[in-house]
């Protein structure tokens, strides 16, 4: 098995940034989206709720799926799926389709959190592992800052559709990069049965402490 090392770590940095970019780059366009799709501001903001729900569902399922089938194929599928959905969003004829597609976009983007972090754990140990995980919040913060500026620029000089076409270009570039450069890092492919996925889901859903923390974090993010 080829394990990710220092040379491949920038690939993970790109991957980690994908979901944050998706969240922040379109925020400046909400007023224009509201006007363009002939809806109200509150309804347009529901796209953010749909995004977080889709993202949570992706985290809940894709991590375990990558344990069974491998990190690389799940990431390639996720980025391809994300790219296709982002393109479809740019042609949304109404707010209902826009919100629905944002849900699916988030599901694809969730690989940038759960599977990327799994690959870090696969690839590093000791202080290197700690260093990589410490860099993740820095990357996310920088991406949030850049995404907001980019979103404002695109809306100012183009329109909101170009925000999602820009995300198509970014994710397409990442897909090509990962297709040729991203190795498999999961040493336990095939050792997990498909039935174990449902057992893990059952255990998680029965963990009251975990669900309580999930509710708290979700509520805080919703308020923010």
Buried (B, 14 or more C-beta within 10 A) or exposed (E): EEEBEEEBBEBBBBBBBBBBBBBBBBBBBBEBBBEBBEBEEEBBBBBBEBBBBBBBBBBBBBBBBBBBBBBBBBBBBBBBBBBBBBBBBBEBEEBEBBBBBBBBBBBBBBBBBBBBBBBBEBBBEEEBEEEBEEBBEEBBEEBBEBBBEBBBEBBEEEBBBBBBBBBBEBBBEBBEBBEEEBBBBBEEBEEBEEEEBEEBEEEEEEEEEEEEEBEEEEEEEEEE
